[in-house]
Amino acid sequence: SDESMGDESVLQTKQFPLLTFYKKGEAKTCVFWDLNDYPIPSGVHPASLCESIKDAIWKQHIDGDVSIHAYVDASEPEYQDAGFQLQVFPESEGGKHTRNCAMVADMAIWAVINPTPCNVIILAKVTDVFLATHVRSCCTRIYGQGRAPAQSDSTFLTCIFHQRRGPRVPAQSDSTRLTSRRRRRRRVSHL
């Protein structure tokens, strides 16, 4: 059914900015992002935001690959150049509902290919109750925690991945981690 619950997301679990990860170490992380619901703020280049997301995750001692699946109604070259795995769904072809369905399908596929421990971050306003139930189920069954933004203002994206977590305790292998991260940034992450 296509019931709507207004502008509220039925996936709200915590107020952003908040990053909570399932496991430290080599756990993979995937961001599922509806760029129409949460557009990149004006003046922020997609590539720099992509790097900020990856840096914030790696600062939490999560050394696994980070991939970003993005869904939008009109393609911009900067999105793919930034490393987003982009899917375009024009309004004339179903728009938001089609984007949400594709996101649910991608989450299910990603969960099969990437067994736990993994992390998932959802940046979307999934207002369709049926789809929201499937997204929530996928997150809790596979990853333990699903994260969805409660704010409607897209400018939170500029600070969501720049939060302070207190002083970081250097690990013995910080230089090894830095080298590993630099290598990862050069790789194109597939699923």
N, C-alpha and C positions, 0 to 999 in steps of 0.2 A: 504494500500500500504506500501511497505517496503523501502520508500525513506530515504536516510541517509543525514545528514547535516554535514559530517565530524566528527571531534572529539568534536565539540562544542555541548553543551547541549541547546536544544531549550527551556528549562525550566529556564534558567538563569534569576533571578529576582534581586539579589543583590550579591555583592562580599562577600564571607565569609572571616573571621569569622563574623557571624552575627546571633543572635538569636532574633527573634521577636515573641512575643506570643500574641495570640488572647485575652486571658482573664486571669487575675490573680485569685488565689483562687483554687477551686477544679477542674479546667479544666483538662481533661486527655490529655496526649501527646503521639503521636505515631511516631516513627522513622521508615521510610521505607528505607532500606539500601542495596544496591547492593555491596556486599563485593568483587566482581570481579572488579567493576569500582573504588571503593575506599577501597582497602584492608587495614587491620589494619597494621600500620607500624611495621617493624621489631623491635623486642625488647619490644613491648608494649603488655601486656597480655590482651586478650579480656575482662576479668572480670574487670580489673582496668579501661579500657576505658568505659565499660558499667556503672560503678559507677560514673565516671567523667561526663558522659552525664546526668545521673540522678541528680547528685549534682548541675550541672550548671543550669538545669531546675528548681530545687527546690530553688536555690539561687535567681531566678527571682520571687519568691513568688508564684510559681505554685505548688500547693500541691496535685494535682491529680495524678493518677497512670501514670507511664511511661512504655510503652512497645516498644520493638525493634523487628521489623520484618526484618530478614536478608535473603538475597538470594545469593546463591553461586553455583559454578559448582562442587565443591568437599567438602565434609563435614570434619570438624575438630572437635574433641570432645570438645575442649576448647570453641567453639561457643555456644553450647547448655549448657555447664557447666556455662557459663557467664550469661545465662538467655535470650539469643536471641531466638526468635521463628524462627527457621531455616527451609528453604526450599532449597533443592538441585536440581539443573537442570544441568546435565552434558552437555558438548558441543555436544555430540552425540545425545542428545534429544532436541535440539533447542537452547541451550545455552542462550545467551543474550536476544534474542527475547522472549523466553519462560519466562525468569526471569522477563522481563519488563511486559509481559502480566499478570503474576501471581501477580506482584506488583499492577497493576491497579485494578485487581479483589479484592485483599486484601484491598486496599484503599476504594473501593466501599462498601465492607462488613463492614469494620470498621466504615465508616461514618454512615451506617444505625444503627449499634449497639450502637454507641457513638454519640448522638446528640450534637449539639453545646451547650455551648462553648467548643471547643476542639482545640488542636494544632497538626500540622503535620510538620515533617521535612523529606525532601526527600534527600537522599544521593545516587544519581544514575545519570548516563549519558544516558538519554533517548533521543536517536538520531532519532528514528522512529517518523516521523511527526504525524502520526495517533495516536500512543500511547501517545505521548507528549501532544497532544491536550486533550485527555481524562484525563491525570494526572492533567494538568493545570485546566481543567474544574472542576474536583472533588475538588481540593484545593480551588479554588476561590468560588465555589458555597457553599461548606460546611463550610470552615474554614476562608474564607476571604483572607488569604495570604498563598501562597505556598513558600517554601524555598528550593532551590536547589543550590549546590555548583557550582561555575564558574571555580574553579581551577582544574587542572587535577592531581596535585601532591598530593598523598595520605598522605603525612606528615602533611598536614593542619589538619588532624584529631587529632593530638596530641595537637594542640592549639585551635581548634575550640570551645571546651567546657571549656577552661581555661582563657577566656577573663576577663578583669577587667571592671567593670561597675561603678566604683567610690565607695565612701563609702556607705555602707549599713546602712540604718536606722533600728535599732532593733525594731521589732514589740513586742507588749505586750505578744504575745503568742509564742515567740521564743522557749522556752523550750518545749511547747506542740508540736510545729511543728517538733522539733528535734526528740522527742519521736515518733511522727506519721511517720516521714521519716524512722526511724530505723525499725518500724514495717513493712512498705511498702517494704523495701529492703528484708525482709525475705519472703515476699509473692512472688509467681510466678504470674506474670500478664498474664491473658488470654484475648486476644482481648481487 
